[in-house]
Amino acid sequence: MTEQNPELIAGRYQLVERIGQGGMGRVWRGLDQHLFGREIAVKEILFPPGMDEGDRAALVRRFIGEARAAVTLSHPGIITIHDVVEHHGAPVLVMELVRGRSLAAAIREDGRLPVRRVAEIGAAMLDALAEAHRARIVHRDIKPDNVLLTKDRVVLTDFGIAHLADATTKLSHSGTVIGTPHYMAPEQLEGKRPTAANDLWALGATLYHAVEGHPPFDAEGLHALAVAVFTRPHRPAVHAGPLAPVLDALLTKDPAQRVGAREAAEMLASVLRSAEPGPPAPAGRGSGHEPASPPAPDPRATPVPAPDAPAPVPEPETAPPPTAGRAVPERPASPPPSPRTPTVLDPAPATDTPQRPVPDRPTTPPPPTPPEVPAGEPRTHGMETGERTPAPRRRPARRTVVLAAVLAMLATGSVLTWTLNGDEGAPHDDKPAGSGSASSSVTVVIGVEAPLSGGLSSMGAGIRNSAELAVRTANATEPVPGVNFEIKALDDAGDPARGASNAARFVADDKVLGVVGPLNSGVAKTFAAPLARANMAVVSPGNTDPVLTLGSAWAAGAPSRPYSTYFRTVATDVDQGPFAARYLHGEAKKTKLYVVDDASAHGTALTSGLTAEFARLGGTVVGSEQVDPAERAFAGLAARVRSSGADAVYFGGYYDTAAPLSQQLDQAGVNVPLMGGDGIFDQQYLTTNPKAEGDLATNIGVAAEETAAGQDFLARYRKAGFTEAAGWYGPYAYDATWTLIEAVKAVAAAHDGTLPRDARAELAAAVPRLGFDGVTGRVGFDGNGDTVNRKLTVYAVRGGSWTAVASGSSGPGGPPAP
């Protein structure tokens, strides 16, 4: 078809000029001769060369049937299809002519768009998608090229085209991927039947691109891109401001946990209320200002459908040229949104924490900076059960199979798509069905023991809130049909005496079947014994003292488990020393180490493991001594360190002793790093020590922002409306709570859906047999009750802040990953 040969399509549609071309078609401006020369857009679908005639005819029939389903859609945000016909053996779409430009062109020409404008575009797109989904039609190829912007409309184009793209590449064996994996949900890449949830992921990816100026995932080549979509969190949004939680919710990897259309609409409405338009200002790429924004969409006008032009890596394909008379309206600018603030840790240390005695958990450190190079080990997440679960699901063994399937799919260039048909592919808003019933209204209470007042109250609140979030998720997803979960939180204020009193209160409450907490190891020593006598499981998200699981003689080589019902989801002080030794020797290349501790149980636990591992690796401990934790004068010690030739100092103890030691080492000319455990990983260490630059610390676990499951947890935590930060221990408290929920599920399953009279004892017996993927990684326990997920992170002081530099496993053969 050419404009030089003005033939009529279907006897009525005359071509005037070609206005664009993409990988799947050519778009023409035309005239409808049966309607007095009304302007129209005509899209000619292109087939790959060399296709078998039989395949071609089958595809034409299939496509026309699909496209005619889209004809029924009537919405100002969806391109209106007037007719679907066949011409010279190829399908042709006759559509309204809309004068505007694509969102891809807007990003390319203006740079990233203002938050408010992106929220307006997202709200309009979501409204259009909701209309399509009600008609059981999934778009399957939402991307910036398929979003058209006019003065008063936002219009989605190309419904049904992705289906044809999939079919043609399969039959042609061309090896060309038609579609845009940058915007495709993991389950769609995997080859599962696409649902409405796929469009919501693609919406999130499209809005992310619009507000950040680049897609959420990028990699060299399609295979690497698919692996990134499956295994890594999207790049943190730095310009999205209040839009960031919406993007996180839409880009949740598990479609069962992905935000639904109604909730997404409410979130976007909230963004629009908060992001008021600013005064007009000049804008342009690289100007330092947000680009200008057109007026909010008003559902009334008309776009030129962009031809289907798949976006190459990394930028979308060039959009079709503007039609004659197309003009870009003047647009008021919005002020640039503030970058997002990290939320995994509390923003500041507790102000009322006494200097002495130092608690056995450090006060709140600043939000950690992500590791400069991510750990090499892929991280898994999700609950490994047959039910819907609160965290995105990814099993390690299954992931290999999934990635193999993805790579095979990409090798053939297929982009799998379907229209919603019957129950198959329905949106993921149904609750999982279950058999059996514990009761029509059985309430199981999970106790929470945490410092809700005093110097550690910010961390205690994060633990309580995270447990509450787990319970809300369980009640929404019903992993145990017929059981409603509640929490009962008691405040120990970090006081061991109150811990013992609270233990008695939990034991006396028949509805309490298990407890999450405490935070402090000192409290745990008075808390765990009464619960063990009552056969009640307790799962701590914060205790690190090895005595709690290995007994008081563990350092002498005679471990013995003191409390049979005590478990924890975090690694211990036993793990920190060897982990630090492997980092110092293997990554920092230190060979001579001076070791100091404060004679506390925490300090000696750190240094004993460190010295043994450092020597095993071939390093030399050139000196060791203990100091009084109340001491603040270390001139003599600094002189001894200098004369020893040590190229690093390790300190086992707390920040209030370590800070003056670090200062006086520097003043004595000992220009080597001081490293410690989580006792010095504290904001106070930085505020009281101007010589801290370059010092190191280990902390137990990995920051939630560093994993997809952790990011999902933080997004849901924020969405739940909690005002206190989740803190470092919040994710571990969430997994501790899910441990007890999974134990209730196991007990109910063993008794035909009911809970027995001795449910407490059976619950405690079920915990050691559990294994699932939680938000912090693999959740399971060894024979002593310690976690099998013994991950730690090394932090360095850089620019006056703690910055994550390496993370990994504490076990032998699992050195830190830089």
N, C-alpha and C positions, 0 to 999 in steps of 0.2 A: 504494500500500500504506500503510495506517495502522494504528496500534495500536487505534484505535476500531473498525476493521473487521478482526477477528482471523482473516483468511482463512489457509488453509494453503497454503504454497508447496510445489508438487510433491506435494501430498497428505499432507505430514508435518511441515513446518517452520512453526511458529506464531510470529508476531511478537508481542513483548511491549512493547518500548519502543524509541524511536529514541535512539541514544546519540551520534550524530555525523553530520555531513554535510560533504562537500567538493565540489570542482569536478567530480569524475567519479562520485560515488556517495553513497548514504546507507547508514549502518550501523545495524543494529537488533540489540537483544538478543532472542533467540528461544529456542524450546524444540523439541527433536526429539521428536515424539510417538511415533515408532517405537522410541526408545531410552529409554523411561520418563521423558520430560521433561528429558533432559539439556540444559543450557544451551549455546547456540551463538551465534555471531555471523553475521548475514546481511547481505551487502553487495549492494545493488541498484545496478547500473550505470546511469547516466543518460546519455541521448543528447541532443545539442543539439536544440532545437526546430526544426521545419520540415524535418527530414531526409526525403529521399525513401524511400518504403517499401522499394523494391528495395535501396537502399544499406543501409538499416537491417537487412534480413534477412541480407544478405551479411556485415555486421559481426557480427551475433549468431553466425552459423556460425563466422566466423573467430575471434572471441574465445573461444567455448566450446572450440574446438580448442586454442587457446593455453593456456587456463586448465587444461584437462585434462592438459596436459603437466606443469604445476606440481603437480598432484595427486600425481604420482609421487614428489615430494620428501619425504623423511622425515628431519628433522633438528630438534633442539631449538631451534635458532636460526632456523628458518623457520616461519612461520605454517602450521599444518596445514589444508589444504583438504579438507573432508569430501565436498563434492558441488559440481557445477556444473550448473545447470538453467536453463531458460528460463521466464519468467513474464510474461504479457501482452506478449510481443514484446521483452523485455529480458533480458539475461543476469543471473543471480544466483549469487553465490558463498556457499556455506555453509562456515563456518570455525569453528575452535575459538574460544572466548571467553577472552580473556586480560585480566585486570584489572591495569592499569598505566597509565603515561602515556608519551607519545611523548618522544623525545629533544628535539624542538623545544620541547615544553612545559617540559621540564627546564631547557633553556637560558633560555627566556623567564622562568621563575619563579625560578631560582637564579642566573642569570648564567653566566659561563663555568665549566666543570667542571675539577676538578683533573687534572693530567697523568696520574696513575696510573689514575683512573677512566676517562678517555678511552682510555687504552691498553687497559684491560680491555674496554671496549665495542668498540674496534677489533679486538681479537683474536677476540672472539665473532662479530662481523660477518664477519670474514675467514674464519673457519671455516665459517660458513653459506654464504658466497659460493662457497667452494671446492667444497662439496657440490653447489651448483647448477651450477657450471661443469663439474663432472665429468659431470653429466647433460646438458650442452650447452645449458643455459638461462642466458640473461643477464637480469639484473633490469631494467636500463635506466633506473631512476628511483630510485636510492639517494639519500636525503636525510634530514634529521632527522625530518621528519614520518612517514617510513616505517620508523622504528626505534622499537620499543616496549621500555620498561624495566619490569621487575617486580622483586620482591625478589630473585629468583635467576635471572632469565633476561634475555637481550637477544635480541629477536625481529625479524626482517625481515618486512615485510608487502608486499602489492601486487605480487607477481610477475605480470607479464603485463598490468598495467593500462596501462602506458605505451604498449604496442602499440596498444591500443584508442584511447588519447588521440590518437595520431598519425593513425589512420585516420579518426576522427570529425572532426577539424579539417580534414583534407584534403577530405573529402567535403562538409562543411557550408560550406566557404569562409567560416567565421565570422571569420577574422582574429584569433582568440584563441589564444594560446599555452598549451597545456595541458602542463605539465611545468615543470621548474625549471632554467633555463639556468645559475643560480649553481653548480650541481653537475654540469653536463654537460661531458664532455671535448671538446677542440677538434675532434677528428675526428668526434664525434657531432653537434656543431653544424654541421659541414661537410656532413653528410648521408651519411657513409660508413656501411657496414654495421657496427653496433656489435658489439663483441667483449668478451671477458672483461676486456680492458684498460680499457674504458669504465667498468665497475663499480669497478675499482681507483681510477681518477681520482675517481669520485664518492665512494668511501670516503674518500679523502684530503680532499676538500672538506668532507665531513660531519664528519670528526674535527677538521679545522681550525676549523670553526664551533664545535664543542663546546669546544675548548680556548682559543680566542681570543675567542669571544663574537660573532663576525660571520663571514660567508662570506669565502673568500679573494679573491674578486673582487666589485666592486660598481661600479655606474655608473648614471647617470640614463638610464633607458630600456633596452629590450632590445637595440636596435641597438648602443648604446655598450657594453653589457655583453659582447656577442659580440665586438666589436672588442678589448675588454680581454682576454678569454680567449685570443684568438688572438695578440695582439701584445705583451702586457706580462707580466712575471712577477707571481706572486701577491704580495700584501702580505706583507712579512716577518713571520714569527711571533715575537711578543715574550714570550709566556707559555708556549710549548710546551716549553721546556727540552730534555730528551733526546728528546722526541717530534719535534722540528723536522726532523731528518734523514729521519724516516719520512714526514712530510708532503711534504718536498721531493721524495723519491723517488716518491711516489704522484702528485704534481702535476707530473710531468715531461710537457711538452707532446707530445713524440714518443712514440706508443704503443710503438714498437719499443725505446725506451730506458727506458720506464717500468718500475718495479720489478715483479717477478712476485709471485704470491700466496705462494709458499714463502719467498722472501727477505723479503717484507714481514712474514710471520709471525715469522721469526727476529728481525727488527729490533724488532717489538713485544714479543717475549719479553725482549729485552735491556733495553728501556725498563722493563718490569715488574720486572726484577731490580734495576735501578738506582734506581727510584722507589719506595722503601719507604714504606708508609703512615706518616703522622705522627700525633701525638696528637690527640684530638678537640679542635675549636675552633669557636667560633661563626662562622657564615658568612652572607653575604647580599650582595646587589647593592650595590656601592659601599662595602663594609665594609673593603676593603683586604685581606681574606683570600680564599683560594680557597673556593668553595662546597663544602658537604659532599658526600661521596661515598658512594653505597650500596655494599653488599658486592659482591665479585666475582661475575660471573655463574656460575650452576651449571646446566648443561643439564637442567632437569627441569620446568617448570610450564606456564603458559598465558596470551597478551595479547589485549586487545580490538583488533582491527585498526583502525588509524586510517583514516578515510575518506580518499580521495585528495584532498588539499587543497593545490593548488600554492601555493608560498610567494611572496607579492608582494615587490616590491623595497622596502626591502632585507631585511625580516624575513620568516621563514616564516609561512605562514597559521596562524591560531589552530587549535590542535589540538582534537579533539572533547572535550566535557566528560567528566569522569571518570564511570565507572559507579558504581552504588550499591555502597557498601561498599568502594570503592577507597581504599586508604590508602598514604601515602608512608612507607616505613620510615625509622627513624633511621639516620643515616649518619655514619661517622667522617670527619673532614676530613683532607685532606692539606695539608702546608705549600705555599705558593706556589712554583712553580719559578722559578729564576733566569732573567732574560732571556738571550737568546742573545748570545754574544760574536761580533762581526764577525770573519771569518776570511780576508778576501781578502789582507791583508798580515800580515807577522809582527808579533807583539804588542809588540816592543820593539827598540831598536837594538842592533846587535852591540856587546858590551862591550869587545872587544879591537881595535876599529878605531882605528888611530893617528890623532892629530889632523893630523899632517903626514907625508907628503903626503896630501891628500884624494884618495880613489879617484875614477875617472871615472864611477863609479856611486855615488850617495849611499847611506849606510847606511839600514837599514830604517825607513821612516816609520810612524806609527801607522795603524791601520785607518781608511780614509777614511769620513767620513759621507756618505751618499748625497746627491746634489744636491737642494737644496730644491725646485726645480722640474725635473722630468726634461726631458732634451733632446727637442726636438720631433721629431727624425728617428727613425722607427721603426727598431729594430735587428733584423737578420736573423741567423740562425745555422743550423748544420747543415752537412753535407757534401753538395755538389751532385754526387752520383754516383748510379748506379743501384743501388748496393749499400746494405745497412744501414750506418749511419754512427754515429760516437761522439757526435755532438752532435745536438740536435733539429733537424729539417729544416724550413726555411722559406725558399723562394726569393722574392726581391723581386717578380719579375714574377708568380709564381704566387699570391702573397698577395693581389694585387688581385682575381684571379679567385675565390679562395677566399672573400674577404670579400663579394664581390658575391653569391656563392651563399648565404652565410650570411644576408645581409640579405634576399635573396629568400625564403629558407626561413622566416625570422622573420615576414616580411610575411604569409605564409599560415598562420602559427601551427603549422607541423608540427614534430613531435619524432620523428625517424626511429628506429625500433627493429626489431630482429629477434631471433629465437631462433637460437642456434648450430645450424647444420645441416650435417652432413658436414664437409668440410675448410674450407668457406667460413666465415670468421669465427672460425677457430681462434685460441687464445691466441698472442700474439707471442713464443713461445719457441723457434721454429725458426730454424736458421741459414740464411742466404741460400745458394741453390744457385749454383754457378758452372760454367762450361765451361772445359775446358783445365786443365792442371796444370803448375806449374813443376817440381814433383817431389813425390814422396810426403813428403819431409822436407827441403825447402830452407830453410836458415836465413839470413836477412838481418840483419846487425848494423847498428844505427844508433849512431854514436858520440855521446857527450854530453860536452862540454867546459865545465866550470863550476868556480867556486871552492868546493870542498867542505871546505876548511879556511881558517882565518884570519878576518878581520873581516867578510867577505861570505859566509861559509859558510851562513848561514840562507837567503839568496836562492839560493845554488847548490844547496842541498838541494831547494828548491822546484822548481827547473828540472829537476833529475834525476828527482824523483818524478813530475813532470808528464809527462815523456817516458816514464817507465815506465808511467804510466796509459794513455797513448796506445797503447803497444805491447800492453798487456794487452787493451785494447779491440779492437785490430786482430786479435789472436789469437782473441778470442771471436767476432767478427763476420765474420772471413775476407773482407776486401775483396779480397785477392789469394789465390785458392784455391791451396792447396799450399805457401804460404810462411808460415813461422813467423818472427816478428820478435823480436829481442832488443836490449837496449841494452848499450853498453860505456862506462862513465862514467870519465873521467879528471879528476883534480884539478889545476887550474892555480894555486890559492891567490891568484888575482889578479895573478900574476907573469908578465910577458910572456916571460921566458926559459923558463919552464915551458910556456907556450903553444906555443912553437916545438918543444920536445921532444915534447910530446903530439901535435902534428901529425905528426911523423915516425912515431910509434907507430901512429896511425890509418892512415896511408898504407901501412905495412908489413903490416897485417892485411887479407888479401884479402876477408874476409867483411864488412868495413865498407864500405858503399856510400855513406854520407853522414854528416854530423855536424850535431848541434844544438848551438849555442853559438858563441862564448863569451859571457859576460855583459859583460866589460869591453872597451871599445874599444881600450885599450892592448894587451891580450892579442891582440885580433883582428888588430892590425897585424903581429904576428909569426906568427900562426896561419893567416891566410887565404892568404898567398902560397904556402907549400908545398902546400896543398890544391889551389890553382888549377893548379899545375904538374902535379899528379897527376890532374887532371880530376875531382876529388871535390867534390860540392856541400856547402856549409856554410850553414846557415840560423840566424841569430842571433836570439834572443828579447829581446836587451837592448842591443846596440850602437847608439849614437846619433850618433857622430862622422860628419859628412858625407864626410870624406875617404875612408872605406872604400868608398863607392859613386861618389863624384864626383871623386875625385882631389885632390891637394894644391893645384891651381890653380883649384878651383871658385869661391873667393871673388873671384878676378880675372876671372871670367866665362868660364873655359876648362875646363869639366868634362870629365873623361875617366875612364871606368870602369877601375880598376886591377886588379880580380880578377874574372874572368869567371864564376867558380863561386860567388861570394859573394852571399847574399841575407839579408834580415832581415824579420821580421814586425812590427817597431815603426817608428814615425815617427822623425825625426831632429831634431838641434838646429836644422837649417835651418827646421823647421816651428814650433819653439817661439816664436821671436821674433815672426813675423807673427801667430801666434795670440794671443800676449799683447797685441800692439798693437791688434788688433781688439777684444779684451775691454776694455782700458783706455779706448779711444776710444769704442766703441759702447755698452758696457754700464755701465762705471764713469763715463763722461762726463768723462774727463780730457782736457785739451787742451794742457797744458804739461808736458813730461816732461824730467827730468834723467837722463841715461844714464851708468852707471858699469860698468866691467868690470875683471877682474883680469888681463888680458893673456894668459890661457890660451886654448888653441884652443877649448875649450868656451865660455868667456865671450865671445870675439869672434864666434863663430858665432851666438850668441844675439843680441847687440846689433846686429850688422850687418843681420840680417833685420828686427829690431824697428824700428830707426830708419827704414829705407826704407818699411816698411808704415805706420808712424805718420804720416810726412810725406804719403804718398799719400792717407791718409784725411783730411788737413786739419789734423792736429795739428802742434805746434811742439816741437822738441827745443831747450830753452832752455839746455842745457849738457851737456857730455860730457867724461869723463876716465877715465884708467886708474889703478888703484892696485896697489901691491905686495901680492900675496896673503898675505904674512907680516905686513903692517901691521895694527895694532890701534888706532891713534889717528887718529880722523877728525874732530876738532873743526874744522879748517880747511875740509874738504870740506862739513861740515854747514852752516857759515856761508855758503859759496858757494851751496849749494842753497837756503838760506832767502832769500838776496838775489835769487835768480833768479826767484822767484815760481812755481816748479814746483808743480803739484798732484799729482805722483806721481814716485817715483824708481824706475828700473829698474836692477837689478844683475845683470850676467852673471858668474857665478862660483859659488863653493861656500859652504856654510852657515857655515864657521868664520870667513870674512871678512864675510859678510853680517850675521851676528848682532850683532857689535859696531857695525857701521855703522848698523843699525836702531836700536840703543839710543842711540847718540850723536846721531842725527838727532832722536829724541824729546826728549833732554835739551836740545838746542839750540832747542826749540820748533818744529821742523819736523813739524807734525802731519799728515803725508800718508802714504799707504801706500807701503811698499817692495815691489816685485814682482821675482821672479826666476824662473829655470827650475827644472828638476828637481834642480839642484845644491843648492838650499836647501830643497827639499821633503823635510825630514828631521826626525826627532824631536830630533836634537841642536840644530837651530835653535830649537826651542821650549824645551828644557831650559836652554839657555845664554842665552836672550834673553827676559827678563820683559816687554820692550816690544814683543813680536811681534804683539799683538792688532791685527787689521785688515790685516796684511801678506798678500801674495798670492804664489802660485807656480803654475807650470804643471807638469803631469806628463804624460808621453807615454802615451797610451792612455786607457781607461775602466775603472773598477773592475769587477771581475767581478760583484759583486752587482747592478750596474745593468742587466744584461741577463738574459733568460731562459736563454740558452745559457751565460752565465757562472755563473749560479746552479746550473744542472744540472751544470756541470763541478765546482764546489765540492762539491756533494752527492756526486758520484761519487768525488771526491778523498778526502773524509772517509770514505766507505764503504770505500774501498780500504785504510784502516788506516794511512795515513802519519801519523807523529807530528809532522813539521815542517809549518809552514804553507806553502801553495802560493806565497805571496808575490805581489807585483805582477807578476812576470815569469813565473809558473807557467803562466797561460793562454796566453801567447805562446809558451812552450816547447812546450806541448801542440800548438798549431797548427803550429809549426815541425816537430815530429815527424810530424804528419799530412801535412805538405807532402812529406816524404820517402816516407812510405807511399803517398801518392797518385802520386808519381813512379814508384815501383816498380810500382804497378798499371798505369800508362800504358805503361811499358817492356814489362811482361809481355804486355799486350794487343797491343802492336805486333809481338810475336814469337810469336803463337799460344799464349800461356799459358806461355812459357818465358822465362828470363832469359839474355841472351847473354853471351859472354865479356867484352865491354867494357861491362858493365852500369853501372859507375861513370860512364863518360863519357856514356852515354845517359841516365842518371839526371839528371846535371847539365844536360843539354840539355832534358830534359822539364820541369824545374822552372819555367822562364819561361812555359811554355804552360799552366800550371795555373790554375784558378780554382774556388774552392769557398767555401762559407760555414762558417767555423769558430767556435770559442767566443768569439773576440775580434771577430768580424765577417767581412767579406769578406777572403779570403786570396788574394792574387795579387801579381804583381810588375811593375814598370815596366822599361824598357830598361836601367836602371842597377842593378837588383836590389833597389830599395827597394819597400816595401809600397805597395799602392794604398789601403790602409785607414789613412789618416793621421789618426787620431782623437787628441785631447788633452783634458785636463780642467784647469780652473782651480780651485785650492783657496784658501780664505781661512782665516786663523787666527781662530777664534771660540771663546771660552770656553777658551782654552788648547789647542785641538786643531785640526788641519787638517780643514776641512770643505769638501766639494765644492760648488761653486756654479754651475758651468757646464761643458758639454762640447760638442764638435762637431768638425768637420773642419778640417784646417789649410789646405785649398786655397782659392784666391780664390773669393769668393761663399759660403764656408762659415763664417760667423762663429760664435763660441760660442753655444750655446743656454743661456739662464739656467734 
